[in-house]
Amino acid sequence: MSGWWRSARLRRRAAFGVCGAALVALVGAVRDSRDENTAGVLVSVIAAVVSVAAFLADALRDGTDTPRPAGDVRRRAADALAEAVREQWSAEARLRRLHDPGPLDVRWAPADRRLADHPENIRPGTPVPAPRHGEHDVGGIVGAFTSLPRHRLVALGGPGSGKSVLAVRFTLGLLAVREPGGPVPVIFPLSSWDPTRTGLRDWLADRLAADYRSLAAPTDGRHTLGRALVDTGLVLPVLDGFDELPRSAYADAVRRINSELDDELPLLLTSRPAAWASAVRAGDVLTAAEVVELLPLDTERAGSYLERTARPRGRDGDDGHPDTVWTPVLRRLAREPLPLCAVLTVPLMVALARTVYSDTSRDPAELLDTARFPTAGDIEEHLLDAFVPSAFADGGPRRAAEARRRLEQLARELESRGTGRLAWWELESALPRVVRAYATGLLAIIAACALLPVLALARSSSHGPAVEDPASVVAGLLGETLGYAFGVAFLLPARAGLRDHRGPLLRQLAVTTMAATVLWVGVGLTDDLRFGFRFGAVTDGLLPDLFGGFLFAMLLTLFFGVAGLPRHPVPLNLPWAGSHWGRAAVLMCGATLSACSVGLAGALLLGVAVTPWTALAGTVCAVSGCALLVGGTRRALRDSAPRRGGGRIAHDFAAGLARGMAATLLIGTVASSVAGAAAVTATVLRSTSQEDLDGRRIGPWRFHERDGVRTASTDHALTGTLLVPARGALPVAYPAGTAPPDCEIPLLPTRTCSAFTSRRTVFESRSGAVTVRLTTAGPPGRVAYAANMRSVLPERGRAWLTQGPPLGLFARCLPPMVASGVLIGMVGGCVCGVYRALSAPSEVLRAPGPRGTLRADRTASLVRGGIAALLTAVVCLPVVLLSEDWGGMVDAAAQLWIPVGATPLALSAWGRFLITRGWLAVTGRTPWRLMRFLDEAHRRGVLRQSGAYYEFRHQRLQRRLAGATTAPGGGPPAAQCLDVLG
């Protein structure tokens, strides 16, 4: 009977229909009702019904709509993952020069049997085969792995022994023989795993979802597609760096792995011998896993490799082979055992020696000086120190020293975070907390203020938003900065992927309501709300402007928090379809918006529509159109890994619009109602009984009361500006020194401003509701909204005029506040729809490089910001056209769309990176062109690239640059480690 309601699609459509009908009813009610009290009640009732109905529909979702993926869906996902892994590690193999001229083959042999499981568990029913020649090359590791019935292998090796290269060659070798639909080897650095808190499968699924964003798609109410691949054996984990786990977690890690093993979870694990021996001693062996150990290089192999990578010096040696800078060094090592012999047994040191000496033709004979390098450790430290200057040697000594200093800064940052991965969107953690807290708001304000030149140009021949009080503007901007900081800290979800969970939504409701209540109480205590409340009204002092700016920016961050933008954003992309039709549609939309901007610019230049709003709309259309055109180029499509069709984009927009509107309507109406009631209550409490002024005179003002009507009149001339919001609407008077926020708005020809000089001014009060009658040279006795004129009255006169029942004060102040909650819901729905439809996660490990993800996130941020601003303007258009400026709603709606477009730029990963890059460059820690510098370090072999991440070539190099102590290369064999441990 009720099965139809379990469909998420039907629920969304029903919620969307209810929201649309309610908004239509709201506009009609506000338009037809001249009574503010009636209109306010209608607004409250409709908003509450819509919020509760739509939120309950979302809360009743049981997560059964999306079925668990079928086998073919999982196999296709596995094939796509295999291609991504192949692209990633093939590029890394080229960078590590594994084929230039060839890999440095490291041999391996079975490790001590005490480190492995019983032979009967490794090869049940089959005797353990004797190793051929007792040793094997790393190139044969794939064959050794596939020969194991349970496909589990542990590879041990000391620092710099080639474990990571083994993992890369194993991954590429296994992919070369993989059949479609087969398991995919994926390298997982173990340094980010906490085995005391997280299970192995959960951690693998989280890493897959974070690094390959398409695998974060849900398959049911509990698991992601990445978890489905892990559980069905379509992911073969290559667990690299067991020794990078905390020593106290070794035993727990082995127990965790063993407890989650089954026949469908093969794996390869690399570790240092001492760490693995400690884990075996404290915990257990890895069930059914063979253990092998990488052997040190012999001098002959290392010497042959170094000579093959050095350029010939133009003459033959004694044996007929070309002579190189290494020839005399190797001859001496063959005669006497110097410390350099031990250094050349470590593959990492051989690779560093190649860069320092072979690539530069620098003479390696200095390494034979035992007075300068008495131990192998001294030579290793020398090679680590000389590596970066040698890599940047062609730029000169000053350039090499500068590069080393900047790389040291980055290495220290990574060491402080306990990671080896350098991601441009994570560099924000290098900022001081104060800068990190307030910089986002400043960037949003700067982005919005970037349109000020356009606004100033348009105002040169028109009447636009005026700035009469710079102090109030500064107070408002300061409040916005604080509001952004608060919103980022408390209203954005902690991580991505929580937009469909109810916990963060309830938290946002509670936080917004409490913060809004405190702010509105502050406004009630510092401003005079006894005359009523209206958006765009004149305030008393700077504190109300500060509180208002805080509240405004907090609501902007709330929109994107409900949409799902996380506190620490990750790179996002545009979801354009990979087909020619999809690209053509994007380019067509961009061309259309660009044409609109040209048309608006022409209208402005020809004098057809000379208003600041025309200039702003044209600028926003131009930015959005150009961003769409850039987003549809072939280069942008190459940067984009995910693909979604147009139907899916429309579906995501509708779903985000319905859910976002329901959530923000609920939060907006509840928060505005509670906070408004608290502000009015504070105003009532501070309005103590005052003396009776009937028949008295205070300065130029005379006070009288007759038939319950109180008046305050003066014959002194008063000047100001009179705003007529719409034909038939009550004019709004502004005293001298102030100005209306918007005198001219497109499509509102009856909205006008005019200066006035009142020869006789009379304030009239009925039960506390005050209006002002202005006697000018024009129409006699013109009645206007009085709240803005209260500053001309003495304080005792204000209190006497506004005396009345508290319910009257509630009726004058609360309806516009509640109506603002409905406007919040409308704008929030647009923001959520745009963000959800135009945000495709970037697969950071499949990305062609960090710069590609940065470009994609920048383009996506500009597109989202521009389209969100335009849609907000469209949604606010009915309010502007039909509300007749009831409660100042026109001012509130007209001021929203530009900040809504600027906020996603500041909250995006690209926006945060702009802040970080600027701060680090100003403080001298990194160059201004940071990404170019990192690319250069990558090309020179100092950094390696893993998708959109950078890593130092080796952990020892990172630790050395960071100033930390480094363990010597090589290390004792596994059997000796086990003996030492007892």
PyMOL commands that set and color helices and strands:
alter all, ss='L'
color gray80, all
select helices_A, chain A and resi 3-6+8-32+36-59+71-95+113-115+119-122+132-134+138-146+163-176+190-192+200-211+213-216+225-231+242-244+247-259+273-282+299-309+327-335+339-343+347-358+364-368+376-391+393-395+397-417+424-430+433-449+452-459+470-490+502-526+543-563+580-605+612-631+634-639+646-686+787-792+795-801+806-837+850-882+886-894+897-907+909-922+930-939+955-961+974-980
alter helices_A, ss='H'
color red, helices_A
select strands_A, chain A and resi 107-110+136-137+152-156+184-189+235-240+267-271+290-294+421-422+572-573+697-698+701-706+709-714+718-724+732-735+752-758+760-766+769-775+782-785+840-841+943-946+949-952
alter strands_A, ss='S'
color yellow, strands_A
deselect
rebuild
show_as cartoon
